[in-house]
Amino acid sequence: MADAPTLVSLASVYLLPLVLSEFDVVLTGIVVGELKAMSTFDDAHGRAATEVLEKIDSMRVVNTSDYQTRLSNM
């Protein structure tokens, strides 16, 4: 499960495309909201968050409660 700071860090050092090509990146709707908030800043982190959001179709967004249910069934 990816979090917003990790995704922004990967985007800021130009590694996000590589990670997306090699891994199934999973995040929650909460993380998407955090990325949207971060993308409003006029700095490197805001631009990186915008890049992550532009590539959101390459990631799997899950509902937090659905994810918790799957974990409990393992």
VMD Tcl script that draws the C-alpha trace (Angstrom):
set ca {
  {0.00 0.00 0.00}
  {1.55 3.29 -1.11}
  {1.30 6.54 0.79}
  {1.32 10.09 -0.56}
  {4.83 11.12 0.61}
  {6.38 8.00 -0.92}
  {4.69 8.55 -4.28}
  {5.65 12.24 -4.29}
  {9.25 11.35 -3.44}
  {9.40 8.84 -6.29}
  {7.96 11.37 -8.72}
  {10.33 14.12 -7.59}
  {13.38 12.00 -8.44}
  {11.87 10.77 -11.73}
  {11.47 7.15 -10.58}
  {7.69 6.93 -10.65}
  {7.48 5.59 -14.24}
  {9.96 2.83 -13.41}
  {8.10 1.85 -10.25}
  {4.78 1.79 -12.09}
  {6.22 -0.41 -14.82}
  {7.61 -2.94 -12.34}
  {5.07 -3.02 -9.50}
  {1.34 -3.13 -8.88}
  {0.97 0.13 -6.95}
  {-2.05 0.16 -4.64}
  {-3.34 3.20 -2.77}
  {-6.49 4.30 -1.02}
  {-8.91 7.08 -1.80}
  {-7.54 8.88 1.25}
  {-4.10 8.95 -0.38}
  {-5.65 10.33 -3.58}
  {-7.19 13.13 -1.50}
  {-3.82 13.87 0.10}
  {-2.20 14.01 -3.34}
  {-4.88 16.40 -4.59}
  {-4.26 18.69 -1.61}
  {-0.49 18.54 -2.12}
  {-0.85 19.29 -5.84}
  {-2.18 22.76 -5.05}
  {1.20 23.90 -3.72}
  {3.42 25.88 -6.07}
  {6.63 24.02 -5.32}
  {8.50 20.84 -6.20}
  {6.23 18.71 -4.02}
  {3.11 20.16 -5.62}
  {4.44 19.46 -9.10}
  {5.42 15.92 -8.10}
  {1.95 15.30 -6.62}
  {0.43 16.54 -9.88}
  {2.60 14.07 -11.80}
  {1.42 11.22 -9.57}
  {-2.21 12.21 -10.17}
  {-1.60 12.31 -13.93}
  {-0.51 8.66 -13.71}
  {-3.30 7.53 -11.35}
  {-4.76 5.26 -14.06}
  {-1.60 3.15 -13.77}
  {-2.33 2.48 -10.09}
  {-5.04 0.59 -8.24}
  {-7.17 2.72 -5.91}
  {-8.97 0.67 -3.26}
  {-11.61 1.49 -0.72}
  {-10.05 1.35 2.74}
  {-12.82 -0.82 4.18}
  {-12.53 -3.28 1.27}
  {-8.80 -3.54 1.87}
  {-9.28 -4.18 5.60}
  {-11.78 -6.94 4.79}
  {-9.32 -8.66 2.46}
  {-6.57 -8.49 5.09}
  {-8.80 -10.04 7.72}
  {-9.59 -12.95 5.37}
  {-5.92 -13.86 4.91}
}
mol new
graphics top color blue
foreach p $ca { graphics top sphere $p radius 0.5 }
foreach p [lrange $ca 0 end-1] q [lrange $ca 1 end] { graphics top cylinder $p $q radius 0.2 }
display resetview
